[in-house]
Amino acid sequence: MNGIISFTLKNRLLMATTVLAAAFLGLWCLFNLPVDSFPDVSNVQVQIITELGSMPAEEVEPLVTFPIENGLNGLPNISLVRSNSSFGLSVVTAIFDDNTDIYWARQIVQQRLNQIELPEGTPTPQLGPVISTFSNVFNYYLESDKLNLTELRTLQDWVIARQLRAVPGVGNVVSYGGFVKQYQVIFSPHTLKSYGLTLKDLLNALASNNSNAGGNFIEQSGEEIIVRGIGRIQSVSDIADIVLKSVHGTPVKVGNVAEVTIGAAFRRGSASMNGNGEVVTGMVFTRKGVNSKEVVERVRQRIAELNKELPPGVKILTLYDQSSLVDKTIETVKEILFFSGALVVIVLAAILLDIRCALIVAVIIPLSLLFSFILMKVTGLSANLMTLGAVDFGVIVDAGVVMVENIYRRLALAWETEGNKPPDTLGLVLAAAQEVGRPIVFAISIIISVYLPLFTLIGIEGRMFKPLALTFIYALLGALLVSLMVIPVLCLWSMKNKVSEKRNAAMDSARKFCASMLEQSLNAPIKTVAISMIALAISLCFIPFLGSEFMPTLDEGSILLRTRLSPSISHTESHRIATAVENIIKRYPEVDIVATRIGRAPMGTDLKGVECADVYIGLKPRSWTTAMSKEALINKMAKDLDGVPGLVYSFSQPIADMVDDLVAGIRADLGIKIFGEDLSLLDQLASAVEKAVAKVPGAVDMQREHILGLPQLIIKLKRDVIARYGLNVEDVQEVIETAIAGKVVTEIIEDTKRFGLLVRLPKAYRETPEAIQSLLVDTPDGGHVPLKHIADIRMLPGIFTINRENGQRRIAVLANVRGRDLGSFVEEAQAAVKKQVTIPTGYRIQWAGQFENEERAMARLSIVVPIVLILIFVFLFASFNSVKNALLVMLNVPFAMIGGILALLISHQPLSVPAVIGFIAVFGVAVQNGVILVSHIMSLQRQEIPLVQAVEEGVAVRMRPVLMTALVAIVGLLPKILSTGTGAEIQRPLATVVLGGLVSATALTLIVLPTVFVLVNSSRRSGPSASSK
């Protein structure tokens, strides 16, 4: 250490050049760092999506979902498999360990899928897009006074979405709303029968009359001429002119037996906005790991270009732009960093009464930040609220404060001792720097060491706080290097002239007060220790009253309303209710825009049915009249929504909703999962749990997942009857599928666009159970038999959806918590469920959602905190080579806890993961002050100074650097606590704990710690005591 300081002081020009080069490199890294609002907390997951047309959930699970689930078993690094089987859809999600490369995971999943045998005719399972919790970065809608909804949807699917997918960084573009264009052949069964034709004849004719052929080429006049046979369908008239048969030389065409038209394809999703009806929208998703802010900027540029290229009257307008949240959070970070830095410089100047010293210390701030930017770039971290907000300038400059204060004090003392004779400035600076160099290194090492165990965190808390810990460690390393290598050089250059300490009245008063309190404490050491222990015990008693939660909610500035209706509701009725909800919400003057997405889009991220809707509510800037806060506004909206019959709803935010869904598969603060095999019993248990939890104060937005209650028209074939008619099951099922659902027999290509050609019956033949019973089935002998003669047709309740986790079926009861902390709510809810609900053998309950994250994080932190304490002790022992003094300095840990607990209590903040990490951080900072004080006292003892005198002199000399380090840390934290900007609520618990802990630890460091030092080292006391003096 001494060698490093000596080398830098002797090679000052080289050091200055190195620092400038590093600064320029740091600036380059800063401007090239990816920017986000928050760290990506999504897990590594691969979705396997299989679109199954009209297959019911009862068949989707055993035929598709289960084989895929079973096939994924045994894959390396896989930690969880969950699935959803619903009408026409199977979604299996494979979740891998956090350190798994997402593209490697997709590769091995695809390899395993290629080995899985699914039933014949099953569509090929597709891998979902590579997205993260912040992937939904930009939503837009189309506006036109000339094109209809089908034309707009075609424009969106085949022009706009394709152009946006080509933007670097975009992972997917999902379309909602409007109607997908489809060519349709609506055939009349009686007309078909009158011509002696069957349904198979129609299907075969359509499928075999839509192709081109290549005839290679011919040579003519020395040239090659390509030969092409053009036979693809190009229009409605082409379809109508397809010949089915010929009767006495007269062709019977498709147009003779069917109506050929352009219609809308079957859909399971739609969109509307502001209560004005259907609208075509698009959702832009970024790939996992890209710079979302840059991607959004490129998307905006491409949309601006597209607006110039689109047909007249068509505009692309912004619906949701996540980059505004990024801008707001980065603005909050800038504000906090600016005010923190300014306050730190002001406090230093006020204490030292020397602007040179304050500016020299302040050099640490930009240089340590630039150093951390370099390492952030190297390790792939993004600039976001957690990484940039992790840097506490008050703690960062501590090492510099100690270094500058000691050099300044030694130079002033030398000038005072030697009169007008200039001292050896280089020698004094070197000696002063080397005197505190070792304690500084140990103090910084201790602070770094307390952050190292955070890397053992897993799950969402690990993905959130590991970047915070890394950035803070980078900044501390930079501060350490600057303190040892740059600050001594700057002191040497700027303090060549006479240096004299100016009297600081405030510091003199503080020194006198501290000396007085210390004297009283030394005279009654047992009393002092007893009072300290009582204060600690009282503060610990307050912990149960704090409450607990996983993480403060980040205010995204907008609201996401999730609605759910009866599982049997039609798309039309769901759309009508969604419009009614929009009209209710739009009445609030605080609301800027209301946009609804119903159901799902093909291969999109939302995989819900038409009974579910997500309502995005964009809010105006905070000049509100209806409510003074967002929570109050939500409560008023909830009361209005209670008047909508059959509507079950919950409130969230766009990003928070995606985090809950991707990470936990539960879109709520709390998810109570019940596992078992019997779906009816699961539904009964969920109902009982819902009733029990709904009575707990704080429960809002209560609902349970629908798994039963979907009406089904069951057509059960009579095998003996169809055998008498010479029919096979496949023959009858083809009639049912084609006539009712419709069957896409081929594709019609228009330039690069592709549209399906659907064959189905008119509505009159398929709208009612009676009409379906009368459907005619062609027999091999040319006859026709009604469907009701060969099948039992009954209306029965069926399964709506089946959810599974790791091979077990499950249902979930969902709840949000408002007005109280999550931890105490769950504790009360668990007691209510245990008392009121009996769980049968073979069934179990799991409390998930945010509570599961909190429980896992707190369990891991209960191991991390002791590890931190052990690491602190190891470093202290290495510094002092004394178990007794190492344990003595560790008294600052409980001293810091007193202030941290009281700060949370006074500010009405619950104990959360950021708060616990705040305790871990303050342990290191508090111990740092103890190291500064005790190391100097031990140094005085080595000079044969009596124990009490050494303690008193040590406190007198080190009081100023201890107070300075504490004060600059405190004022550096004030902007984080007082800021009201977007994202400040995430930093507030951590900053509050550190501030409170520093206040108590500093006071007790200067009074209690020296007293205990005298007590435990009394056997080594020599010379007169303070009292005898």
GUROMAR-44994 format. One record per residue (C-alpha): residue in one letter; x, y negated, z. Coordinates in steps of 0.25 Angstrom, whole numbers, plus 2048, in hexadecimal, padded with zeros to 3 digits. Example, Ala and Ser with C-alpha at 12.3 -4.5 7.8 and 13.67 -1.06 7.14 Angstrom:
A83181281F;S83780481D;
This chain:
M800800800;N80B7F6804;G8127FA7F7;I8067F67EF;I8057E97F5;S8147E67F4;F8147EA7E5;T8097E17E2;L80F7D57E9;K81C7D77E2;N8167D97D4;R80B7CE7D5;L80B7CB7C6;L8097D97C2;M7FE7DA7CC;A7F77CE7C7;T7F87D37B8;T7F27E17BD;V7E77DA7C4;L7E37D27B8;A7E37DE7AF;A7DB7E67B8;A7D17DA7B9;F7CF7DA7AA;L7CD7E97A9;G7C37E87B4;L7BB7DD7AC;W7BB7E67A0;C7B67F17A8;L7AB7E87AE;F7A67E47A1;N7A67F279C;L79F7F97A8;P7917FF7A6;V7877F77AD;D77B7FD7B4;S7717F87BF;F7748057C7;P77D8117C7;D77781D7BF;V7718267CA;S76B8307C0;N77083F7C1;V7758477B6;Q76984D7B0;V7658547A3;Q75685579F;I751860796;I74485B790;T73B864788;E72F85F781;L72486A780;G718864779;S70C869780;M712874789;P70C873797;A7148727A4;E7108817A8;E71888679B;V72387B79B;E72987F7A8;P72B88E7A6;L72D88E797;V737882796;T73A87B7A3;F73E8877AB;P74788D7A0;I74E88079F;E75087F7AE;N75588D7AF;G75E88B7A4;L76587F7AA;N7688877B7;G77788A7B9;L77C87D7B1;P7888777B7;N78686B7C0;I77786C7BF;S7718677CD;L7628677CA;V75886B7C0;R74A8647C0;S73F8667B5;N7318617B1;S7278697A9;S71B8627A4;F711862798;G71A86378C;L727860793;S73286679A;V73D85E7A1;V7498657A8;T75385C7AF;A7618617B2;I7688597BD;F77885B7BD;D7828577C8;D7868487C7;N79484A7C2;T78F8527B6;D79084C7A8;I7828497A2;Y78684D794;W78D85A799;A78085D7A1;R77885B794;Q78186478C;I780870796;V77186E797;Q76F86E788;Q77887B787;R76F882792;L76287D78A;N76788477E;Q768891785;I75989078B;E74E897783;L741890783;P73489577D;E73389576E;G72E888769;T733880775;P739872771;T748871773;P74B86B781;Q75185D780;L75B857789;G75684978F;P75E83D78D;V76A839795;I76582E79E;S7678297AC;T75F8217B7;F7628147AF;S7608197A1;N75281279F;V75980579C;F74F7FE792;N74180078E;Y73A7F8783;Y72C7F877B;L7287F576D;E71E7EA76A;S7187E875C;D70B7E2756;K70C7EA749;L7107F974D;N707802754;L70C80B760;T70F817757;E71780E74D;L71E808759;R72181575F;T72781A752;L73080E751;Q734810760;D73881F75E;W73E81E751;V745811750;I74680A75D;A749816766;R75381B75C;Q75B80E75B;L75C80C76A;R76181B76C;A76C817763;V77180C76D;P77D811774;G77A815782;V76B818780;G767826784;N759826780;V74D81E77B;V73F823780;S73281E779;Y72581C780;G71881777B;G71181776D;F70E823765;V71882C75E;K71482D74F;Q70F83B74B;Y70984173E;Q6FD849741;V6F585373A;I6E7854741;F6E186073B;S6D286473B;P6D187373F;H6C4874738;T6C986E72B;L6D587772C;K6CC88372E;S6C487F722;Y6D0880719;G6D488D71E;L6E0888725;T6E688A732;L6EE88273C;K6FB889738;D6F9886729;L6F887772D;L705878736;N70D88072C;A709876720;L70D86A728;A71A87072D;S71E87571F;N71B868717;N72585F71E;S733861718;N73E85C70F;A747865707;G755863702;G7598686F4;N7688656F5;F76C85E6E8;I76C85E6D9;E7778586D0;Q77384F6C5;S77C8456BD;G7878486C6;E7808456D3;E77A84D6DE;I76B84A6E0;I76584F6EE;V7598576ED;R74E8556F8;G74085B6F9;I737851701;G72C857708;R72B851716;I71F84B71B;Q71F83C71A;S71183771C;V70383A721;S6FF83D713;D70A847711;I70584F71D;A6F784E718;D6FB85370A;I70286070F;V6FA86C709;L6F5877713;K6EF880708;S6E98806FA;V6DA8846F7;H6D88866E9;G6E387D6E5;T6DF8726EE;P6E986F6F9;V6E486E707;K6EC86470E;V6EF86071C;G6E785371A;N6DB85C717;V6DB863724;A6E185872D;E6E284A730;V6F184572E;T6F4839736;I6FF83273E;G6FC83274D;A70383275A;A70B83D760;F70784376D;R70E83C778;R71183D787;G71582E78A;S711820787;A71481278B;S70C80578E;M70F7F7793;N7097EC79A;G6FB7F2799;N6FA7EF78A;G6FA7FE786;E70480777E;V71280277B;V71E808774;T72B80877E;G73980D77E;M742811789;V751810787;F75A81A790;T769819791;R772824792;K77782879F;G7848217A3;V784815798;N78480679B;S77580379C;K7777F479B;E77E7F578E;V7757FF788;V7697F678B;E7707EB785;R7727F3778;V7647F8778;R75F7E9779;Q7687E676E;R7637F1765;I7547EE769;A7577DF764;E75C7E5757;L7507EE756;N7467E3758;K74B7DD74B;E74A7EA743;L73C7EF748;P7307ED740;P7297DF741;G7217DD74D;V7287E8755;K7317E4762;I7387EB76C;L7367E577A;T73D7E8787;L7357EF792;Y7407F279C;D74F7EF79C;Q7577F57A7;S7637EC7A4;S75C7E17AB;L75D7E97B8;V76C7EC7B5;D76D7DD7B3;K7667DA7C0;T76E7E47C8;I77B7DF7C2;E7777D17C5;T7757D57D3;V7827DB7D4;K7897CF7CE;E7827C67D8;I7867CF7E4;L7947CF7DF;F7957C07DD;F7907BC7EA;S7977C77F2;G7A47C27EB;A7A17B37EE;L79D7B67FC;V7AA7BE7FF;V7B37B37FA;I7AB7A8802;V7AC7B080F;L7BB7B380D;A7BE7A480A;A7B67A0816;I7BD7AA820;L7CC7A881A;L7C9799817;D7D379B80B;I7CD79C7FD;R7DA7A37F8;C7D77AF801;A7C97B07FD;L7CC7AF7EF;I7D77BA7F0;V7CE7C37F7;A7C37C07ED;V7CC7C57E2;I7C97D37E7;I7BB7D27E2;P7BD7D17D3;L7C97DA7D3;S7C37E57DA;L7B67E47D2;L7BE7E57C5;F7C67F07CA;S7B97F87CD;F7B47F57BF;I7C07FC7BA;L7BE8087C2;M7AF8087BF;K7B18087B0;V7BB8137B2;T7B181C7BA;G7A58187B2;L79D8107BC;S7938067B7;A7917F87BD;N7847F87C5;L77E7F47D2;M7847FF7DA;T7927FE7D4;L7947EF7D4;G78B7ED7E0;A7947F77E8;V7A07ED7E8;D79F7E57F5;F7A97D97F4;G7A97D7803;V7AF7E5805;I7B87E57F8;V7BF7D87FD;D7C27DE80B;A7D07E3807;G7D37D5801;V7CE7CE80D;V7D77D6816;M7E37D480D;V7E17C580B;E7DE7C2819;N7EB7C981E;I7F47C2814;Y7EE7B5816;R7EF7B7826;R7FE7BB825;L8027B081C;A7FB7A6824;L8017AB831;A80F7AB82A;W80D79C825;E809799833;T8147A083A;E81F79B831;G81A78C830;N81D786822;K82779181E;P821799813;P8207A8817;D8247B480E;T8167B4807;L8197C07FF;G81E7C880B;L8127C3814;V8087C7809;L80E7D5807;A80F7D7816;A8007D2818;A7FB7DB80D;Q8027E7811;E7FD7E581F;V7EF7E781B;G7F17EF80F;R7F07FD816;P7E37F981E;I7DD7F4811;V7E080080A;F7DA809815;A7CE800817;I7CB800808;S7CD80F808;I7C3811813;I7B980980B;I7BB8117FF;S7BB81E806;V7AD81C80C;Y7A881B7FE;L7AE8287F9;P7A4831800;L79982A7F8;F79E8327EC;T79883E7F2;L78A8397F1;I7828407E6;G77583E7DF;I76F8307DC;E77782A7E8;G78482F7E3;R78282A7D5;M77E81C7DB;F78981A7E6;K7958217E0;P7968157D6;L79580C7E2;A7A08137E9;L7A98147DD;T7A78057DA;F7AA8007E8;I7B68097E9;Y7BB8047DC;A7B97F57E2;L7C07F97EF;L7CC7FF7E8;G7CD7F27DF;A7CC7EA7EC;L7D77F27F3;L7E07F07E7;V7DE7E17E6;S7E07E07F5;L7ED7E77F5;M7F37E27E7;V7EC7D57E3;I7E87CE7F0;P7F77CD7F6;V7FC7C87E9;L7F17BD7E8;C7F47B97F7;L8037B87F4;W8007AF7E8;S7F57A67EF;M7FB7A57FD;K80A7A17FA;N807793800;K80479180F;V7F9799815;S7F2795822;E7E679B828;K7DA791829;R7D2792836;N7C4798833;A7BB79383E;A7B179F83C;M7BC7A983C;D7C27A3848;S7B57A484F;A7B37B284A;R7C17B684F;K7BE7B085D;F7B07B785E;C7B77C485A;A7C27C3864;S7B87BF86F;M7AF7CB86C;L7BB7D486A;E7C07D0878;Q7B37D387E;S7B27E0877;L7C07E487C;N7BD7E188A;A7B07EA889;P7B47F587F;I7AA7FF884;K79F7F5884;T7A27F1876;V7A3800871;A796803878;I78E7F7871;S7947FB864;M78F80A865;I78180586A;A7807FC85E;L784808855;A77A81185C;I76F80685A;S77280484B;L771813849;C76481484F;F75F80A845;I762814839;P75581C83A;F74D80F839;L75480B82C;G74D815823;S75481B817;E75381B808;F75B8207FC;M75E8137F5;P7588057F5;T74F8037E8;L7567FB7DD;D74C7F17D8;E74C7F27C9;G7427E67C7;S7377EF7C1;I72D7F97C5;L72A8077C0;L71C80C7C3;R71B81B7C1;T70C8207C0;R70682E7C0;L6F88327BC;S6F183F7BC;P6F984A7B4;S6ED84D7AB;I6EC83E7A7;S6EC83C798;H6F6833791;T6EB82978D;E6E582779B;S6F48267A1;H6F681B797;R6E981479B;I6ED8147AA;A6FB80F7A6;T6F580379F;A6ED8017AC;V6F98017B5;E7007F87AC;N6F57EE7AD;I6F57EF7BC;I7047EC7BD;K7047E17B2;R6FB7D97BA;Y7077D67C4;P70E7C97C0;E71B7CF7C4;V71A7D97B9;D7217D67AC;I71E7E37A4;V7177F17A7;A71B7FC79E;T71680B79F;R71C81879A;I71282479B;G71783279A;R723836793;A72A834786;P73183F77E;M73F842783;G73E83678C;T74283579B;D7348347A0;L72E8427A0;K72083F7A6;G7128427A1;V70883879D;E7028377AC;C70F8307B0;A7138217AC;D71E8187AF;V71A80A7B0;Y7268007AF;I7237F37B5;G72C7E77B2;L72C7DC7BC;K72E7CD7BA;P7397C67C2;R7367C37D1;S72D7B87D1;W7217C07D6;T7147BD7DC;T70D7CA7DE;A7177D07E7;M7247CB7ED;S72C7D87EB;K72C7E47E1;E7277ED7EC;A71B7E47EF;L7187E47E0;I7187F37DF;N70F7F47EB;K7057EB7E5;M7067F27D7;A7047FF7DF;K6F77FA7E5;D6F17F67D7;L6F58047D1;D6EE80B7DC;G6E18077D5;V6E580F7C9;P6DE81D7CA;G6E68297CA;L6F38217C9;V6FF8267D1;Y70B81D7D0;S7198197D6;F72280D7D5;S73180E7D1;Q73B8077C8;P74080B7BA;I74E80F7BF;A74A8147CC;D73F81D7C5;M74A8237BC;V7538257C7;D74982D7CF;D7458357C3;L7538397BE;V75983B7CB;A74E8427D3;G7438457CA;I73A83D7D3;R7358307D0;A73282A7DE;D7398267EA;L7368347F1;G7328417EA;I72D84D7F2;K7308597EA;I7298667ED;F72F8737E7;G7278807E5;E7228887DA;D7128877DB;L70E87A7D4;S70087A7DB;L70787B7E9;L7118717E5;D7068677E1;Q6FF86A7EE;L70B8687F6;A70F85B7EF;S7018567F2;A702858801;V710852801;E70B8467F9;K6FF844804;A70984580F;V71383B80A;A709831805;K70582E814;V71482A817;P71581B818;G71D81680C;A719820802;V71481A7F5;D71281F7E7;M70F82D7EC;Q70D8377E1;R7108467DE;E71484C7D1;H7098527C9;I70B8617C6;L6FD8667C4;G6F08617BF;L6F28607B0;P6E58657A9;Q6E887079E;L6DF876794;I6E4885794;I6E288D788;K6E589B78C;L6E58A477F;K6DD8B2780;R6E78BB77A;D6DD8C6778;V6D48BD770;I6DF8B6767;A6E48C4764;R6D68C875E;Y6D88BC755;G6E68C0751;L6EB8B3757;N6F88B175F;V6FA8A876B;E70489F762;D6F989D758;V6EF898762;Q6F9890769;E6FD88975C;V6EF88575A;I6EE87F768;E6FB878767;T6F9872759;A6EA86F75A;I6EA868768;A6F886376A;G6FC86275C;K709868755;V71486074F;V717869742;T72186073C;E72885273B;I726847732;I73383F72F;E73283072B;D74082B729;T74782F736;K73A82F73E;R73383D741;F72483F745;G71D84B748;L712851740;L70785674A;V6FC860747;R6F0860750;L6E1860751;P6D8854752;K6D484F760;A6C685475F;Y6CC86275F;R6D586176A;E6D0856774;T6C785F77D;P6C886D783;E6BB87177B;A6C286C76E;I6CE874771;Q6C6881774;S6C0880766;L6CD87F75F;L6CE88A753;V6D9893753;D6DD89A745;T6DD8A9745;P6E58B173C;D6D98B6734;G6D58A8730;G6CB8A673B;H6CA89C746;V6C789E755;P6C489375F;L6CF89276A;K6C5894775;H6C28A2770;I6D18A6771;A6D589F77E;D6D089B78C;I6D088C78D;R6CF88579A;M6D38787A1;L6DD87B7AD;P6E68727B5;G6F48747B2;I7028707B6;F7068627B3;T7158627B5;I72086B7BC;N72C8667C3;R73886E7C7;E74586C7CE;N7508777CE;G7468817C9;Q73B87E7D4;R72E8787D1;R72B86B7D8;I72185F7DA;A7248527E0;V71D8487E9;L72283A7E5;A72282D7EE;N72881F7EF;V72B8197FC;R72880A7FF;G72980280B;R73280B813;D73F813811;L73F82080A;G747828815;S73C826820;F731828816;V736835812;E739839820;E72A836824;A72583C817;Q72D849819;A72784A827;A719848821;V71B853817;K72085D821;K71485A82A;Q70985A81F;V70E864814;T711872815;I71C87780B;P71A886807;T725890807;G72D88F7F9;Y72A8807F8;R7328747FC;I7328657FD;Q73E85C7F8;W73E84D7FB;A7448477EF;G7458397E8;Q74C82E7EE;F74B8357FC;E7538417F6;N75E8377F2;E75E8317FF;E75F83E807;R76A8437FE;A7728367FF;M77183580E;A775844810;R781841807;L78483480E;S78383B81C;I78F843817;V796837810;V79682E81C;P79E838825;I7A883A81A;V7A982B819;L7AC82A828;I7B7835827;L7BE82E81B;I7BE821823;F7C482882F;V7CF82E826;F7D3821820;L7D381A82E;F7DC825833;A7E5824827;S7E681582A;F7E8815839;N7EE82383B;S7E5823848;V7D882B84A;K7D4822855;N7D581584D;A7CF81B841;L7C381F849;L7C381284F;V7C280A842;M7B781483E;L7AE80D849;N7AB80383F;V7A380D838;P79880E842;F7997FF844;A7967FD836;M78A806837;I7847FC841;G7837F0838;G77F7F982C;I7737FF833;L76F7F2839;A7707EB82B;L7677F5825;L75D7F4830;I75C7E5830;S75B7E4820;H7507EF821;Q7587F8817;P757808819;L763811819;S76681480B;V77181B803;P77780D800;A77680980F;V77D816813;I788813808;G78980580E;F78C80B81C;I797814815;A79D80780F;V79C7FF81B;F7A480A823;G7B080881A;V7AF7F881B;A7AD7F882A;V7B980282C;Q7C27F9823;N7C07EE82D;G7C47F7838;V7D07FB831;I7D47ED82F;L7D37EA83E;V7D97F7844;S7E57F883B;H7E97EA83F;I7E77ED84E;M7EF7F984C;S7FA7F1845;L7FA7E8851;Q7FB7F385A;R8087F8853;Q80E7EB856;E80D7EE865;I8017E4867;P7F87E9873;L7EB7F086F;V7E17E5873;Q7EA7DA86E;A7EC7E2861;V7DC7E4860;E7DA7D5862;E7E47D0859;G7E07DA84E;V7D17D684F;A7D67C784F;V7DE7C9842;R7D57D383B;M7C87CC83F;R7C97C3833;P7CB7CE828;V7C17D682E;L7B77CB82F;M7BA7C7821;T7B97D581B;A7AC7D7822;L7A67C981E;V7AA7CA80F;A7A47D880F;I7977D3816;V7967C780D;G7997CF801;L78D7D8804;L7837CD807;P7807CB7F8;K77C7DA7F7;I7737D9803;L76C7CC7FF;S76B7CE7F0;T75D7CF7EA;G7627D37DC;T75E7E07D5;G7657EB7DB;A76A7E47E8;E7617ED7F0;I76A7F97ED;Q7767F27F3;R76F7EC7FF;P76F7F8808;L77E7FB806;A7827EC808;T7797EB814;V77F7F681B;V78E7F2818;L78B7E381C;G7847E8829;G78F7F282C;L79A7E882A;V7947DE833;S7937E883F;A7A17EF83B;T7A87E183A;A7A37DD848;L7A67EA84E;T7B47EB847;L7B97DE84E;I7B37E185C;V7B07F085E;L7BB7F6856;P7C67EF85D;T7C07F286B;V7BF801867;F7CD800862;V7D27FB870;L7CA806877;V7D081286E;N7DE80C86E;S7DE80887D;S7E9812880;R7F280B877;R7F07FD87D;S7FC7F5881;G7FE7E7886;P7F47DE88D;S7E67DF889;A7DD7D4883;S7D67D2890;S7E37D1898;K7E87C688F;
